[in-house]
Amino acid sequence: MSFELHVNGRPFDTEPRGGQCLRTYLRERGWFGVKKGCDAGDCGACTVHVDGEPVHSCLYPAVRAEGRSVTTVEGLASRDGELHPVQQRFLDAQGYQCGFCTAGFLMTTAALEAERDSAHDDGKLDDLPRAFKGNLCRCTGYRAIEDAVRGVRHTERPCAGQAVGRNVGAPAGPQVVTGTARYTFDVEVPGLLHMKLLRSPHPHARIVAIDTAAALRVPGVVAVLTHEDAPATLYSSARHEHPTEDPDDTRVLDDVVRYVGQRVAAVVADSERAAEEGCRRVEVTYEELPYVIDPEEAMRPGAPVVHAGKGPEARIARVENNVAGEVHGEIGDVEQGFAEADVVYEETFRTQRVQHASLETHGCVAYFEPKEDGSGERLTVRSSTQTPFLTRRALCALHGLPEDEVRVVAGRVGGGFGGKQEMLTEDVVTLAALRLRRPVKLEYTRAEQFHGATTRHPFAIGIKVGARKDGTLTAVRMRVVSNTGAYGNHGPAVMFHSVGESFAVYRAPHKKVDAYSVYTNVVPAGAFRGYGLGQVTFAVESVMDELARRLGMDPLAFREKNVIGPGEAMHSPIGEEEDLHIASYGLDQCLSVVRKAIAEDRSTEDAPEGWLVGQGTGMAMIATGPPGGHYADARVSLLEDGTYDVAVGTAEFGNGTTTVHQQITAGALNTTEDRLTVRQSDTDVVRHDTGAFGSAGTVVAGKAVLLAATSLAERLRTLAARHTGVARHLCVLGAESVDCAGRTVTLKELYEAGHALGATDELAADGHWGGSPRSVAFNAQWFRLAVDPATGEVRILRSVHAADAGKVMNPMQCRGQVEGGVAQALGATLFETVRVDDRGEVTTAAFRRYRLPQYADVPRTEVHFTETSDAIGPLGAKSMSESPFNPVAPAFANALRDATGIRFTELPVTRDRVWLALDRKARSAGR
């Protein structure tokens, strides 16, 4: 049988394998712009054109492309390299963040534009919600994508030294829009083996026996690894600078499984198909054990013990009660505070599991490379991770390797949101690579992301508040129970963080907290945007709103009366954090933005007749970095051609830190961003970097970059003075040269002078920042919404967000972070939920069952930045990646309370829950 198709004008005649989809066929031939995001035609990241028609290539059989012309994103540009108009518009508008979904949006848009004014034009480009119903974006909130389609330009090219505060485009932009940006699996590795994981069908069981003989007879299977092959060492999959923050309760492969989906064995083969068949042939004998799903039940005497037998070395707070961690504290006397109150309100709030849903799934490739000195080989692990350095440290400790024997590198990462602050694949892939001395790849499926990765922690928050008639808070008490799932990765830390800033933002003389992180036999939770604050803020802001209403006060005025002010100490019952300061204060401006929006709002006129209309606010405070130290090293060097190299350890996954680091360096060196190259997220590049989490990319790594760039600028001026004999203070650094009292010394000449004078040390400078002291950032969200009492449908009429980001380094990018955070939080507020059955098994293991926000679901949010400058952050900047998420759910719930008179206490606030609550209220009123 002869087979031929053309891809981007090039002929290919290799016949596809039986059942092979077009996506894998294309990627195997090096067209890496075609992405894998969902395996099911739900996300659109794999969109290509077949004879000009857009198709989801993950669903399109490769054999059907015979005789056809296939165009991928790499083929959109003209042969001479000129970008397709759609690519140029996405570049100009920066219609992307991580960029993993971008090829799909580009291909969809290009196909629809080609239909313009033709017989096939059905007007989709004038109806983007319909046009993009098959494309998902987790990062942007879709506004930037709309601007790109409409041709709105945002990017700028500022003059030398003027980059900070301007809309400088991401340096990887051209690669993102042409499909040449290289993500984790966009590499060709000769001799690559593929790993698949056999996972537990039981919520709790002991493995009595594993028979791998039949699996090893499958053609292509090279090895089957079980707990007998794995280190006995206990560790945590969570990545923190200080590993003692998390319980050591995990093994690479364990002889006890604690949730449905836990890995049991790893099959390595020369193809994914063979590895999958090998998994089906592994025979496992289990002894089923009692299990527990509910965290309250798990803490009771006699409940099944999830980690029975683990000792104090595991750092589990109370093994016998399934308590991974707990915190208790009191300021003053809350009972006295409630006695002094004129109004007391008490309620319990619940938040659900949420999936990070980054479009690039977890995974890594491990392979061996020659050492530079020729003394042998070392292991390289290419991973979709937010923490390359911490992952290397953990791999070396786990497998007994010196750090110079292991390199961990992250390509461009397709979304993180905290989910990749874990070591979920690198440990077992390294085990296989070391055993076989061959390259090994493990790439999670979308289903595995749901039942084999992590989620946001579900919380139950019991909260009681009291206030005097004049609105002065007297007491706040909380009991928080966080369900950490089968393992404690991030469990105690998330619990601890959740009751920090959420308490401290309000003044009250009496405060008390009891908080627990509890093991259950369900999929583990982990780090997620907001790190526990979003869950507790939902409760705190809801009760503050309700208390104000019961006092007959304006909820905004009630907040203004009780929030902490500039220079005030932040008091939380979990204790003082001595390095945390209000180094700038923008909360008053945030609330003023909301007050102005309320006063000027006319969106009520857009509500359908008969619908209930309401408005509501939520606010939040967050520390601008994690406690206990978050470290970053950076190095800035002048290169031989007169350009600069910026080396930094933090990863780029749509958070925009690469751009900010360029801007900071360009400002300090009085140059333009196109004269800078950034190398990053590679353990070979700098000494250490804690990682891209806790919103540390700007305030920690950025500070290190600023210190390095500023130091280099001084060194270059000194070197120029020495080279020319001109006084140092007369040497002015420029974009491409140094002006030494009228004499121009090019940077290339200066580089050569440095070598000639034996002053090569003056051509580079290092910067280090330890993440302390820390400041705080503030956010406020306001919604006006309308509710259909007949159906429970809720329509957002207006969305306004105020953000205290200090000096906004890049308004375009920062706005995108806010919009993306609001969109993700709306998904968690309205419909996203990882459902588990009565055995703890995930039942929503696909996007079409999980329900991510689509283009049509997300309102356009008006973003306002306060005018503040932080005394701690680099050049006055503060963090703004996590914090926009936190006030969204309570603002929505408060607006819903205003519209309906009903206090919703459980997330998500789905349409059916709204309708049922309205129906109950109507029935009750009719009695």
VEXLO-558061 format. One record per residue (C-alpha): residue in one letter; x, y, z. Coordinates in steps of 0.1 Angstrom, whole numbers, padded with zeros to 4 digits, always signed. Example, Ala and Ser with C-alpha at 12.3 -4.5 7.8 and 13.67 -1.06 7.14 Angstrom:
% residues 2
a+0123-0045+0078;s+0137-0011+0071;
//
This chain:
% residues 927
m+0000+0000+0000;s+0014+0034-0010;f+0008+0063+0014;e+0016+0100+0009;l+0005+0133+0024;h+0020+0167+0024;v+0028+0186+0057;n+0036+0223+0053;g+0044+0216+0016;r+0067+0186+0023;p+0059+0151+0012;f+0058+0122+0037;d+0052+0086+0027;t+0056+0067+0060;e+0024+0048+0066;p+0008+0055+0100;r+0004+0027+0125;g-0030+0011+0129;g-0052+0035+0149;q-0026+0063+0150;c-0040+0098+0152;l-0028+0126+0131;r-0013+0144+0161;t+0011+0117+0170;y+0020+0111+0134;l+0029+0148+0130;r+0049+0151+0162;e+0069+0120+0154;r+0080+0138+0123;g+0092+0169+0142;w+0061+0191+0139;f+0061+0200+0176;g+0039+0230+0173;v+0010+0204+0173;k+0003+0201+0211;k-0012+0174+0232;g-0035+0188+0258;c-0065+0166+0264;d-0064+0133+0243;a-0101+0138+0235;g-0108+0168+0212;d-0117+0190+0241;c-0090+0217+0242;g-0080+0225+0206;a-0043+0227+0213;c-0037+0201+0185;t-0056+0220+0158;v-0042+0217+0123;h-0056+0224+0088;v-0064+0194+0065;d-0070+0208+0030;g-0076+0242+0047;e-0102+0229+0072;p-0094+0231+0109;v-0095+0197+0127;h-0085+0184+0161;s-0057+0162+0151;c-0059+0141+0183;l-0093+0128+0169;y-0084+0127+0132;p-0071+0093+0121;a-0037+0098+0104;v-0047+0074+0076;r-0075+0098+0066;a-0049+0124+0057;e-0037+0103+0028;g-0034+0124-0004;r-0042+0155+0016;s-0024+0187+0025;v-0018+0193+0062;t-0008+0227+0076;t+0005+0231+0111;v+0013+0263+0129;e+0049+0260+0116;g+0035+0262+0081;l+0014+0294+0085;a+0043+0318+0078;s+0054+0324+0043;r+0085+0306+0029;d+0106+0337+0033;g+0097+0338+0070;e+0072+0366+0070;l+0045+0359+0096;h+0010+0351+0087;p-0012+0382+0096;v-0029+0362+0124;q+0005+0353+0139;q+0016+0389+0137;r-0016+0401+0155;f-0011+0375+0183;l+0024+0387+0187;d+0015+0424+0187;a-0014+0419+0212;q+0006+0392+0232;g-0025+0370+0229;y-0010+0343+0251;q+0008+0336+0284;c+0023+0301+0286;g+0015+0297+0249;f+0007+0260+0249;c-0028+0266+0236;t-0017+0294+0212;a-0012+0272+0181;g-0048+0260+0184;f-0062+0295+0185;l-0040+0306+0157;m-0050+0277+0134;t-0087+0282+0142;t-0085+0320+0136;a-0065+0316+0104;a-0090+0291+0090;l-0120+0313+0098;e-0102+0343+0083;a-0096+0323+0051;e-0134+0318+0049;r-0141+0355+0051;d-0165+0367+0024;s-0167+0332+0009;a-0196+0309+0005;h-0185+0291+0036;d-0184+0322+0058;d-0209+0317+0086;g-0200+0347+0106;k-0180+0329+0134;l-0153+0356+0135;d-0180+0380+0145;d-0192+0356+0172;l-0160+0345+0190;p-0177+0325+0218;r-0190+0303+0190;a-0158+0304+0170;f-0137+0293+0200;k-0161+0267+0215;g-0135+0240+0207;n-0104+0259+0221;l-0095+0262+0257;c-0070+0286+0274;r-0062+0282+0311;c-0040+0313+0314;t-0053+0344+0298;g-0089+0349+0306;y-0094+0352+0268;r-0094+0390+0266;a-0059+0390+0252;i-0069+0364+0226;e-0099+0386+0216;d-0076+0416+0212;a-0053+0395+0190;v-0081+0384+0167;r-0094+0420+0165;g-0059+0434+0157;v-0054+0454+0189;r-0017+0461+0195;h-0003+0463+0230;t+0034+0456+0228;e+0059+0485+0227;r+0096+0490+0219;p+0108+0515+0245;c+0140+0535+0242;a+0172+0523+0259;g+0169+0522+0297;q+0131+0528+0296;a+0118+0493+0296;v+0105+0491+0331;g+0068+0501+0333;r+0062+0495+0296;n+0044+0468+0276;v+0075+0450+0264;g+0066+0418+0245;a+0077+0384+0258;p+0111+0374+0243;a+0097+0340+0233;g+0068+0356+0215;p+0081+0349+0179;q+0087+0313+0189;v+0053+0309+0205;v+0034+0322+0175;t+0054+0301+0150;g+0052+0269+0170;t+0090+0267+0175;a+0090+0274+0213;r+0102+0241+0228;y+0082+0227+0256;t+0091+0196+0277;f+0085+0169+0250;d+0094+0190+0220;v+0127+0172+0216;e+0140+0142+0197;v+0159+0118+0218;p+0175+0088+0200;g+0167+0054+0215;l+0139+0067+0237;l+0119+0043+0258;h+0084+0050+0270;m+0070+0045+0305;k+0034+0038+0315;l+0022+0034+0350;l-0001+0007+0364;r-0023+0023+0390;s-0043+0010+0419;p-0080+0001+0416;h-0084+0002+0454;p-0086+0031+0478;h-0065+0013+0504;a-0047-0021+0500;r-0015-0039+0507;i+0003-0055+0477;v+0007-0091+0485;a+0023-0102+0452;i+0031-0088+0418;d+0037-0112+0388;t+0054-0094+0360;a+0062-0124+0338;a+0034-0119+0313;a+0042-0082+0310;l+0078-0089+0302;r+0068-0113+0274;v+0050-0084+0256;p+0071-0076+0225;g+0089-0043+0231;v+0087-0043+0269;v+0121-0038+0284;a+0115-0037+0322;v+0087-0037+0348;l+0096-0019+0380;t+0078-0025+0413;h+0082-0016+0450;e+0109-0042+0452;d+0130-0022+0427;a+0124+0012+0444;p+0144+0029+0472;a+0129+0024+0506;t+0135+0061+0514;l+0105+0081+0524;y+0102+0116+0509;s+0075+0142+0499;s+0066+0150+0464;a+0062+0186+0474;r+0091+0209+0465;h+0101+0235+0492;e+0134+0251+0500;h+0132+0234+0534;p+0121+0198+0529;t+0111+0196+0565;e+0080+0217+0557;d+0063+0185+0544;p+0058+0151+0559;d+0081+0124+0545;d+0053+0099+0537;t+0059+0088+0501;r+0078+0061+0483;v+0086+0060+0446;l+0067+0027+0444;d+0050+0015+0476;d+0038-0019+0488;v+0007-0001+0503;v-0016+0019+0480;r-0037+0046+0496;y-0060+0059+0469;v-0075+0048+0436;g-0049+0059+0410;q-0018+0055+0430;r+0010+0041+0410;v+0018+0004+0415;a+0042-0005+0388;a+0061+0011+0360;v+0064-0006+0326;v+0091+0006+0303;a+0090-0003+0266;d+0101+0008+0231;s+0066+0022+0224;e+0037+0036+0244;r+0015+0009+0230;a+0037-0018+0242;a+0040-0002+0277;e+0003+0001+0279;e-0002-0036+0270;g+0025-0044+0295;c+0005-0027+0323;r-0026-0047+0313;r-0005-0079+0317;v+0009-0072+0352;e-0009-0094+0378;v-0012-0079+0412;t-0026-0096+0443;y-0040-0071+0468;e-0051-0074+0504;e-0078-0047+0507;l-0078-0025+0538;p-0104-0003+0554;y-0105+0032+0540;v-0118+0067+0549;i-0130+0095+0526;d-0143+0121+0550;p-0117+0141+0569;e-0139+0146+0600;e-0144+0109+0602;a-0107+0103+0596;m-0098+0122+0628;r-0122+0102+0650;p-0109+0073+0672;g-0111+0040+0654;a-0110+0054+0619;p-0087+0036+0594;v-0052+0049+0597;v-0039+0060+0563;h-0002+0059+0572;a-0001+0032+0599;g+0033+0023+0611;k+0051+0055+0602;g+0072+0069+0630;p+0084+0104+0640;e+0110+0105+0612;a+0080+0110+0588;r+0071+0143+0606;i+0034+0135+0607;a+0016+0154+0635;r-0006+0125+0647;v-0004+0093+0627;e-0031+0076+0647;n-0056+0103+0640;n-0047+0109+0603;v-0036+0145+0611;a-0007+0154+0588;g-0003+0188+0605;e-0022+0212+0628;v-0020+0246+0643;h-0037+0262+0672;g-0035+0297+0685;e-0054+0325+0703;i-0050+0362+0707;g-0069+0376+0736;d-0100+0357+0747;v-0126+0351+0719;e-0153+0342+0743;q-0149+0376+0760;g-0149+0391+0725;f-0182+0375+0716;a-0197+0386+0749;e-0188+0422+0740;a-0204+0419+0706;d-0239+0432+0698;v-0242+0410+0667;v-0226+0376+0663;y-0227+0355+0631;e-0216+0319+0627;e-0215+0297+0596;t-0196+0268+0580;f-0182+0272+0545;r-0170+0244+0521;t-0148+0246+0491;q-0142+0218+0466;r-0113+0200+0449;v-0101+0219+0418;q-0077+0207+0391;h-0049+0230+0379;a-0057+0219+0343;s-0025+0233+0329;l-0027+0223+0292;e+0008+0207+0293;t+0005+0176+0314;h+0031+0165+0340;g+0060+0145+0326;c+0097+0143+0319;v+0124+0128+0298;a+0156+0114+0314;y+0187+0107+0293;f+0225+0106+0296;e+0249+0132+0282;p+0287+0133+0282;k+0303+0154+0309;e+0321+0185+0297;d+0354+0172+0310;g+0350+0139+0291;s+0351+0118+0324;g+0319+0099+0316;e+0282+0106+0315;r+0257+0124+0337;l+0220+0122+0339;t+0199+0150+0324;v+0162+0152+0333;r+0141+0175+0311;s+0109+0182+0331;s+0077+0202+0331;t+0086+0217+0365;q+0084+0249+0384;t+0114+0239+0406;p+0144+0225+0386;f+0169+0230+0414;l+0148+0216+0442;t+0139+0186+0420;r+0176+0179+0414;r+0183+0181+0451;a+0155+0156+0458;l+0165+0132+0430;c+0201+0131+0443;a+0190+0125+0478;l+0165+0098+0468;h+0189+0079+0444;g+0222+0086+0462;l+0237+0107+0435;p+0261+0137+0438;e+0246+0169+0424;d+0272+0173+0397;e+0260+0140+0383;v+0225+0153+0376;r+0212+0182+0355;v+0175+0192+0356;v+0162+0215+0329;a+0128+0229+0321;g+0120+0240+0286;r+0091+0263+0282;v+0064+0251+0307;g+0028+0248+0295;g+0012+0262+0326;g+0017+0254+0363;f-0005+0272+0388;g+0013+0254+0416;g+0007+0219+0403;k+0043+0216+0391;q+0058+0225+0425;e+0058+0187+0428;m+0080+0158+0419;l+0054+0134+0404;t+0073+0118+0375;e+0110+0126+0378;d+0115+0101+0406;v+0103+0070+0389;v+0117+0080+0354;t+0151+0085+0370;l+0148+0051+0387;a+0142+0035+0352;a+0169+0055+0335;l+0195+0046+0361;r+0185+0010+0360;l+0185+0007+0322;r+0211+0033+0313;r+0188+0044+0284;p+0166+0074+0279;v+0131+0071+0293;k+0100+0093+0289;l+0068+0095+0309;e+0041+0119+0298;y+0008+0119+0317;t-0025+0116+0299;r-0052+0141+0307;a-0070+0114+0327;e-0038+0108+0348;q-0037+0145+0355;f-0070+0140+0374;h-0064+0108+0392;g-0026+0107+0394;a-0015+0143+0400;t-0028+0167+0426;t-0057+0191+0432;r-0065+0221+0453;h-0072+0212+0489;p-0109+0209+0498;f-0116+0230+0529;a-0143+0231+0556;i-0142+0264+0575;g-0163+0270+0605;i-0162+0307+0613;k-0177+0329+0640;v-0174+0367+0641;g-0188+0394+0664;a-0190+0431+0662;r-0204+0461+0682;k-0233+0482+0669;d-0209+0508+0654;g-0193+0481+0633;t-0161+0475+0653;l-0151+0438+0652;t-0146+0422+0686;a-0137+0386+0678;v-0130+0361+0650;r-0128+0324+0655;m-0121+0297+0629;r-0120+0260+0628;v-0104+0248+0595;v-0102+0213+0582;s-0082+0207+0550;n-0084+0174+0532;t-0049+0167+0521;g-0058+0133+0505;a-0036+0102+0507;y-0003+0121+0511;g+0007+0152+0529;n+0026+0171+0501;h+0020+0208+0509;g-0008+0198+0533;p+0005+0214+0566;a+0020+0244+0547;v-0013+0251+0528;m-0032+0248+0561;f-0008+0272+0579;h-0008+0298+0551;s-0046+0297+0548;v-0050+0311+0583;g-0023+0337+0582;e-0030+0368+0560;s-0068+0359+0560;f-0068+0366+0598;a-0042+0394+0598;v-0060+0417+0573;y-0087+0425+0598;r-0082+0442+0632;a-0099+0424+0661;p-0087+0422+0697;h-0097+0386+0700;k-0088+0359+0675;k-0086+0321+0677;v-0079+0294+0652;d-0078+0256+0652;a-0067+0241+0619;y-0061+0206+0607;s-0046+0190+0576;v-0061+0156+0574;y-0052+0124+0555;t-0080+0105+0536;n-0079+0078+0510;v-0084+0101+0480;v-0062+0117+0453;p-0036+0139+0471;a-0041+0176+0471;g-0011+0200+0466;a+0000+0235+0459;f-0026+0256+0440;r-0028+0293+0431;g-0034+0311+0464;y-0020+0283+0485;g-0050+0280+0509;l-0059+0317+0511;g-0086+0314+0484;q-0105+0288+0504;v-0104+0307+0537;t-0109+0341+0521;f-0142+0328+0507;a-0154+0322+0543;v-0139+0354+0558;e-0152+0378+0532;s-0186+0361+0532;v-0191+0365+0569;m-0178+0400+0569;d-0204+0409+0543;e-0231+0391+0562;l-0222+0407+0595;a-0223+0442+0579;r-0258+0435+0565;r-0270+0423+0599;l-0256+0455+0614;g-0273+0476+0587;m-0240+0488+0574;d-0226+0492+0539;p-0203+0462+0535;l-0177+0483+0520;a-0178+0508+0548;f-0176+0479+0573;r-0144+0467+0557;e-0129+0502+0556;k-0135+0505+0593;n-0119+0472+0603;v-0090+0465+0579;i-0055+0471+0589;g-0039+0504+0578;p-0004+0515+0567;g+0023+0507+0592;e+0001+0486+0615;a+0013+0453+0628;m-0003+0422+0613;h-0017+0399+0640;s-0027+0363+0634;p-0033+0337+0661;i-0007+0314+0644;g+0020+0339+0655;e+0039+0369+0642;e+0060+0366+0610;e+0088+0389+0619;d+0100+0395+0583;l+0066+0404+0570;h+0059+0441+0566;i+0034+0465+0550;a+0062+0480+0529;s+0035+0498+0507;y-0002+0501+0512;g-0028+0501+0484;l-0058+0486+0500;d-0075+0519+0505;q-0071+0526+0468;c-0084+0492+0459;l-0116+0498+0479;s-0119+0533+0464;v-0119+0517+0429;v-0148+0495+0440;r-0167+0524+0455;k-0163+0544+0424;a-0174+0515+0403;i-0206+0511+0424;a-0213+0548+0422;e-0209+0550+0384;d-0223+0516+0374;r-0252+0515+0349;s-0249+0478+0341;t-0283+0471+0359;e-0299+0484+0327;d-0285+0453+0309;a-0303+0428+0332;p-0332+0410+0315;e-0366+0419+0328;g-0377+0400+0359;w-0341+0390+0368;l-0328+0397+0403;v-0298+0420+0404;g-0271+0424+0430;q-0235+0436+0436;g-0208+0424+0459;t-0172+0429+0469;g-0144+0407+0482;m-0108+0416+0492;a-0077+0399+0501;m-0041+0404+0514;i-0012+0381+0505;a+0025+0380+0514;t+0047+0387+0484;g+0067+0355+0490;p+0068+0324+0511;p+0082+0324+0546;g+0114+0308+0557;g+0135+0320+0528;h+0132+0318+0490;y+0165+0320+0473;a+0176+0332+0438;d+0209+0336+0421;a+0214+0355+0389;r+0244+0364+0367;v+0246+0391+0340;s+0275+0391+0316;l+0288+0412+0287;l+0294+0390+0257;e+0320+0393+0230;d+0295+0408+0205;g+0285+0436+0228;t+0252+0421+0239;y+0244+0407+0274;d+0236+0373+0288;v+0212+0371+0317;a+0213+0338+0336;v+0186+0331+0362;g+0172+0298+0376;t+0135+0305+0377;a+0111+0288+0352;e+0088+0305+0327;f+0053+0291+0324;g+0033+0321+0314;n+0040+0341+0345;g+0060+0366+0325;t+0091+0366+0346;t+0115+0363+0316;t+0101+0395+0302;v+0104+0413+0336;h+0140+0401+0341;q+0148+0415+0306;q+0132+0448+0315;i+0150+0451+0348;t+0183+0443+0332;a+0177+0467+0303;g+0169+0495+0328;a+0200+0489+0349;l+0223+0487+0319;n+0206+0515+0300;t+0201+0493+0270;t+0172+0478+0250;e+0157+0444+0256;d+0167+0431+0221;r+0203+0432+0233;l+0197+0408+0261;t+0194+0370+0260;v+0179+0352+0290;r+0190+0317+0300;q+0169+0301+0327;s+0153+0271+0345;d+0185+0250+0341;t+0206+0238+0370;d+0237+0244+0348;v+0229+0281+0345;v+0233+0295+0381;r+0242+0282+0415;h+0206+0279+0429;d+0170+0290+0426;t+0143+0279+0449;g+0117+0280+0421;a+0089+0297+0404;f+0062+0296+0431;g+0048+0318+0458;s+0047+0347+0432;a+0085+0349+0436;g+0095+0353+0400;t+0096+0391+0402;v+0101+0399+0439;v+0128+0373+0445;a+0145+0363+0412;g+0138+0398+0399;k+0156+0413+0429;a+0186+0390+0422;v+0187+0401+0386;l+0185+0437+0396;l+0214+0433+0420;a+0235+0415+0393;a+0227+0440+0365;t+0233+0471+0388;s+0266+0456+0399;l+0276+0449+0363;a+0268+0485+0352;e+0291+0498+0379;r+0319+0474+0369;l+0316+0483+0332;r+0318+0520+0340;t+0349+0513+0361;l+0365+0492+0333;a+0357+0520+0308;a+0374+0546+0330;r+0404+0524+0333;h+0405+0517+0296;t+0402+0554+0285;g+0418+0572+0314;v+0386+0592+0319;a+0372+0598+0353;r+0346+0571+0362;h+0318+0596+0369;l+0322+0608+0333;c+0316+0574+0318;v+0279+0569+0308;l+0267+0535+0298;g+0245+0535+0267;a+0226+0509+0246;e+0256+0498+0226;s+0285+0518+0240;v+0300+0538+0268;d+0303+0576+0264;c+0335+0585+0282;a+0336+0623+0282;g+0329+0624+0244;r+0349+0594+0235;t+0327+0565+0224;v+0338+0530+0235;t+0316+0503+0220;l+0306+0474+0243;k+0324+0451+0220;e+0356+0471+0224;l+0351+0472+0261;y+0348+0434+0262;e+0381+0432+0243;a+0397+0457+0267;g+0386+0436+0297;h+0405+0407+0283;a+0435+0428+0273;l+0437+0443+0308;g+0432+0410+0326;a+0400+0423+0340;t+0376+0396+0328;d+0360+0395+0362;e+0346+0430+0355;l+0326+0416+0325;a+0301+0398+0347;a+0284+0402+0380;d+0263+0381+0403;g+0232+0388+0423;h+0216+0369+0452;w+0184+0375+0471;g+0171+0354+0500;g+0134+0364+0498;s+0134+0382+0531;p+0121+0407+0543;r+0087+0404+0526;s+0059+0428+0519;v+0022+0423+0513;a-0001+0429+0482;f-0038+0437+0482;n-0066+0429+0458;a-0103+0437+0456;q-0129+0422+0433;w-0164+0436+0425;f-0192+0421+0406;r-0227+0432+0395;l-0247+0402+0384;a-0282+0392+0375;v-0300+0360+0384;d-0329+0343+0366;p-0353+0331+0393;a-0369+0307+0369;t-0338+0288+0360;g-0310+0297+0384;e-0289+0311+0356;v-0264+0338+0367;r-0251+0364+0343;i-0222+0387+0353;l-0231+0422+0342;r-0198+0438+0352;s-0165+0427+0367;v-0140+0451+0382;h-0107+0442+0398;a-0083+0465+0417;a-0048+0453+0422;d-0020+0467+0445;a+0010+0455+0425;g+0034+0482+0436;k+0054+0495+0406;v+0038+0476+0377;m+0068+0464+0357;n+0048+0455+0326;p+0011+0466+0326;m+0002+0444+0297;q+0015+0413+0314;c+0003+0422+0348;r-0032+0428+0335;g-0030+0394+0319;q-0021+0378+0352;v-0051+0395+0369;e-0075+0385+0341;g-0063+0350+0341;g-0065+0347+0379;v-0101+0361+0378;a-0111+0336+0350;q-0096+0307+0368;a-0113+0317+0401;l-0146+0321+0383;g-0143+0285+0371;a-0137+0273+0406;t-0166+0295+0418;l-0192+0285+0392;f-0187+0250+0381;e-0152+0234+0383;t-0151+0204+0407;v-0131+0172+0409;r-0157+0148+0419;v-0150+0115+0437;d-0173+0086+0444;d-0178+0068+0477;r-0145+0049+0472;g-0126+0081+0465;e-0122+0075+0428;v-0122+0105+0406;t-0152+0105+0382;t-0144+0137+0363;a-0112+0126+0346;a-0117+0145+0313;f-0123+0182+0304;r-0157+0175+0290;r-0168+0161+0324;y-0148+0185+0345;r-0159+0217+0327;l-0132+0244+0323;p-0142+0280+0316;q-0145+0286+0279;y-0144+0318+0260;a-0182+0323+0264;d-0180+0318+0302;v-0156+0346+0310;p-0166+0382+0313;r-0142+0410+0304;t-0128+0422+0337;e-0118+0459+0341;v-0084+0459+0358;h-0072+0489+0378;f-0037+0492+0394;t-0031+0513+0424;e-0003+0539+0426;t+0021+0525+0451;s+0058+0517+0452;d+0071+0490+0475;a+0100+0496+0498;i+0112+0460+0495;g+0104+0447+0460;p+0127+0454+0431;l+0122+0489+0418;g+0090+0491+0440;a+0073+0460+0425;k+0051+0435+0443;s+0039+0400+0433;m+0007+0396+0413;s+0004+0360+0401;e-0015+0343+0428;s-0034+0371+0446;p-0061+0380+0420;f-0077+0346+0425;n-0085+0350+0461;p-0112+0376+0464;v-0133+0364+0434;a-0154+0337+0450;p-0165+0358+0480;a-0173+0388+0457;f-0195+0366+0436;a-0212+0350+0466;n-0218+0384+0481;a-0233+0397+0449;l-0255+0366+0448;r-0266+0373+0484;d-0274+0408+0475;a-0295+0397+0446;t-0313+0367+0461;g-0312+0373+0499;i-0296+0338+0502;r-0261+0332+0517;f-0244+0305+0496;t-0218+0287+0517;e-0205+0260+0494;l-0185+0261+0462;p-0191+0257+0433;v-0222+0279+0431;t-0237+0259+0402;r-0268+0269+0384;d-0288+0240+0399;r-0277+0250+0434;v-0289+0285+0428;w-0322+0273+0415;l-0328+0249+0443;a-0320+0275+0469;l-0344+0300+0453;d-0371+0273+0451;r-0367+0265+0488;k-0369+0301+0496;a-0401+0305+0476;r-0417+0275+0491;s-0408+0286+0526;a-0423+0320+0519;g-0454+0304+0507;r-0460+0285+0539;
//
